Amino acid sequence: MEYSKLVTGMRRNLKSKIMKTYDVIIIGGGPAAIVTGMTIKRFFKGKSVLMIKEEADGLVPCGIPYIFYLLANDSEKNKMGPKPFVDLGGEVIVGKAAKVDKEEKVVSIESGDLFGYDKLVFATGSLPVVPTFIPGYDLQNVFYMKKSFPYIHNLASQINRFKNVVTVGGGFIGAEVAEQLSAAGANVTLIESEPLCFSRAFSPELSSIATEALKGTKMKVLTSALVKEIVGENGTVQQVMLADGSRIDADAVILSIGYTANSKLAKEAGIELNRYGDIHVDHYGRTTAKDVCAVGDCAQTYGFLTGRSDVIKLASTATAEARTLGHNLFGIRIKKCTAGTLGVFSTEIDGLAMAASGANDKNAREWGVDLISAKFSSPDRHPGSLPGVSNLTVKLYASPVDGSILGGEAWGGKSVGEIINVISLAIQKSVTVFELVSFQVGTHPLLTASPVNNPIIRAAEEIVYKMTS
Ligand SMILES: Cc1cc2nc3c(=O)[nH]c(=O)nc-3n(C[C@H](O)[C@H](O)[C@H](O)COP(=O)(O)OP(=O)(O)OC[C@H]3O[C@@H](n4cnc5c(N)ncnc54)[C@H](O)[C@@H]3O)c2cc1C
């Protein structure tokens, strides 16, 4: 038979097996998939949208650490599903997408069912890094912070029987898990290879404050410490051996040393990846393949300040990308709505809230960005003698050339969580310290710092002083 006739026959055969063709298929079930689906169904009501998700039950990924103590090991309280998308008319199938044929526009799921699409969105997320180079990485009772409801549910159900727990990785995920397990009563040892915890997200000053906050809890914190081996007996973990030869008893080890894009399916479909293994996309989430997009942890990000390819994997940025894609999937409606991804990190350790956005004096050196900085502290209520007052510190980083805000950090009480979002907006809108001097804010004794000493305004004023005197 002629080759072209063979291909036509195969195509016809494939098309006849397609159960249904949708305007959009989204592969994934995490925050990026849900927000992409909701945005499309809200703004393009007539479009048919199918979400293919691997597991029936989903979870709030950022809530995982809090299952172990604040949520009393009840993972049901941390459930999250695509209901808001379904309520808007979206359809969901539980199954693993096993193959994508981008020429024929068909997705096959593991059960063998085939679905056609006009537009395809990869929202396949990220997976924890598994250090296969550390002997013992796969022993029984060695766990990873997988964003999987059944996996975490299983871990939560047995966590109380582990007396000695070693957590590896002092980034915000590892530190939050360690803090919660320690609060729940486990003997926790946190191991971090860098001299300070949180050093990828915070400046040295805030990393040092955060490390001290961790050390102030009941857990033991070992910094500049490298895991050489996870030692087991009869296949089950017993100890963790460090590079200096010391050993720590462990009934369980939790490794939290980073995440990589879950981009295998896209790669097998012939979609281009970048050097980090993230799916290559433009500022609208479009891959280099026609009608194929990607959002969230599986997709490439561009640093907001550097414009270059960067690795920022956060739920906040994933959902911002998902909204951008949802609006622009059928044609660009909101022009240039993502100028780049701005990492905004926030956490709370032992009652101390800490947050950072954009440049600081460490990452700016790596990025080649020149900075001027100043900080200001004041009580977060006024008068400071009110009950429940915390000291709030704001540190701003600005361009020494035009005074535009390039980064910020805040630490203190719970208001830090929203203070950093104000700073984040200032960075995104290139607000200058000169404009912040006349920043008009609302104040109230029980809710905010004093109008005399608003820490954002006073830190900005400090920078103005440095720039003009
Ligand atoms: C413990 C922890 C705490 C965190 N805390 C914060 C925080 O405080 N703030 C913050 O901004 N970020 C936080 N993050 C990061 C945040 O969780 C991620 O950035 C976010 O989950 C990314 O969402 P996503 O939808 O892109 O990917 P994911 O959440 O990874 O979801 C991907 C989904 O795709 C599904 N999937 C994958 N492959 C297939 C397939 N072939 N077929 C069908 N389905 C598939 C997966 O099952 C999964 O449901 C935290 C992460 C962890 C692990």
PDBQT file of the ligand as one rigid body, heavy atoms in Angstrom, charges set to zero:
ROOT
HETATM    1  C1  LIG A 501       4.724  21.182  51.132  1.00  0.00    +0.000 C 
HETATM    2  C2  LIG A 501       4.588  22.302  50.145  1.00  0.00    +0.000 A 
HETATM    3  C3  LIG A 501       4.311  23.575  50.573  1.00  0.00    +0.000 A 
HETATM    4  C4  LIG A 501       4.189  24.621  49.655  1.00  0.00    +0.000 A 
HETATM    5  N1  LIG A 501       3.884  25.874  50.127  1.00  0.00    +0.000 NA
HETATM    6  C5  LIG A 501       3.695  26.877  49.252  1.00  0.00    +0.000 A 
HETATM    7  C6  LIG A 501       3.283  28.172  49.707  1.00  0.00    +0.000 A 
HETATM    8  O1  LIG A 501       3.129  28.405  50.916  1.00  0.00    +0.000 OA
HETATM    9  N2  LIG A 501       3.073  29.133  48.777  1.00  0.00    +0.000 N 
HETATM   10  C7  LIG A 501       3.226  28.904  47.444  1.00  0.00    +0.000 A 
HETATM   11  O2  LIG A 501       3.017  29.824  46.630  1.00  0.00    +0.000 OA
HETATM   12  N3  LIG A 501       3.622  27.687  46.973  1.00  0.00    +0.000 NA
HETATM   13  C8  LIG A 501       3.848  26.675  47.843  1.00  0.00    +0.000 A 
HETATM   14  N4  LIG A 501       4.216  25.431  47.378  1.00  0.00    +0.000 N 
HETATM   15  C9  LIG A 501       4.425  25.229  45.920  1.00  0.00    +0.000 C 
HETATM   16  C10 LIG A 501       3.100  24.892  45.240  1.00  0.00    +0.000 C 
HETATM   17  O3  LIG A 501       2.520  23.813  45.871  1.00  0.00    +0.000 OA
HETATM   18  C11 LIG A 501       3.291  24.571  43.770  1.00  0.00    +0.000 C 
HETATM   19  O4  LIG A 501       3.914  25.644  43.153  1.00  0.00    +0.000 OA
HETATM   20  C12 LIG A 501       1.937  24.306  43.113  1.00  0.00    +0.000 C 
HETATM   21  O5  LIG A 501       1.418  23.105  43.599  1.00  0.00    +0.000 OA
HETATM   22  C13 LIG A 501       2.047  24.248  41.595  1.00  0.00    +0.000 C 
HETATM   23  O6  LIG A 501       0.793  23.937  41.069  1.00  0.00    +0.000 OA
HETATM   24  P1  LIG A 501       0.649  23.136  39.697  1.00  0.00    +0.000 P 
HETATM   25  O7  LIG A 501      -0.809  22.984  39.466  1.00  0.00    +0.000 OA
HETATM   26  O8  LIG A 501       1.485  23.755  38.657  1.00  0.00    +0.000 OA
HETATM   27  O9  LIG A 501       1.316  21.707  39.962  1.00  0.00    +0.000 OA
HETATM   28  P2  LIG A 501       0.989  20.537  40.985  1.00  0.00    +0.000 P 
HETATM   29  O10 LIG A 501       0.397  21.066  42.236  1.00  0.00    +0.000 OA
HETATM   30  O11 LIG A 501       2.226  19.732  41.056  1.00  0.00    +0.000 OA
HETATM   31  O12 LIG A 501      -0.165  19.697  40.264  1.00  0.00    +0.000 OA
HETATM   32  C14 LIG A 501       0.071  18.900  39.125  1.00  0.00    +0.000 C 
HETATM   33  C15 LIG A 501      -1.079  17.940  38.979  1.00  0.00    +0.000 C 
HETATM   34  O13 LIG A 501      -1.001  17.270  37.727  1.00  0.00    +0.000 OA
HETATM   35  C16 LIG A 501      -1.335  15.901  37.891  1.00  0.00    +0.000 C 
HETATM   36  N5  LIG A 501      -0.703  15.163  36.797  1.00  0.00    +0.000 N 
HETATM   37  C17 LIG A 501       0.618  15.086  36.522  1.00  0.00    +0.000 A 
HETATM   38  N6  LIG A 501       0.826  14.311  35.435  1.00  0.00    +0.000 NA
HETATM   39  C18 LIG A 501      -0.383  13.912  35.015  1.00  0.00    +0.000 A 
HETATM   40  C19 LIG A 501      -0.826  13.083  33.942  1.00  0.00    +0.000 A 
HETATM   41  N7  LIG A 501       0.046  12.524  33.096  1.00  0.00    +0.000 N 
HETATM   42  N8  LIG A 501      -2.137  12.854  33.809  1.00  0.00    +0.000 NA
HETATM   43  C20 LIG A 501      -3.027  13.414  34.674  1.00  0.00    +0.000 A 
HETATM   44  N9  LIG A 501      -2.677  14.200  35.706  1.00  0.00    +0.000 NA
HETATM   45  C21 LIG A 501      -1.366  14.448  35.869  1.00  0.00    +0.000 A 
HETATM   46  C22 LIG A 501      -0.756  15.569  39.263  1.00  0.00    +0.000 C 
HETATM   47  O14 LIG A 501      -1.351  14.410  39.793  1.00  0.00    +0.000 OA
HETATM   48  C23 LIG A 501      -1.085  16.839  40.037  1.00  0.00    +0.000 C 
HETATM   49  O15 LIG A 501      -2.377  16.784  40.580  1.00  0.00    +0.000 OA
HETATM   50  C24 LIG A 501       4.354  24.374  48.269  1.00  0.00    +0.000 A 
HETATM   51  C25 LIG A 501       4.652  23.074  47.831  1.00  0.00    +0.000 A 
HETATM   52  C26 LIG A 501       4.759  22.044  48.749  1.00  0.00    +0.000 A 
HETATM   53  C27 LIG A 501       5.057  20.653  48.260  1.00  0.00    +0.000 C 
ENDROOT
TORSDOF 0
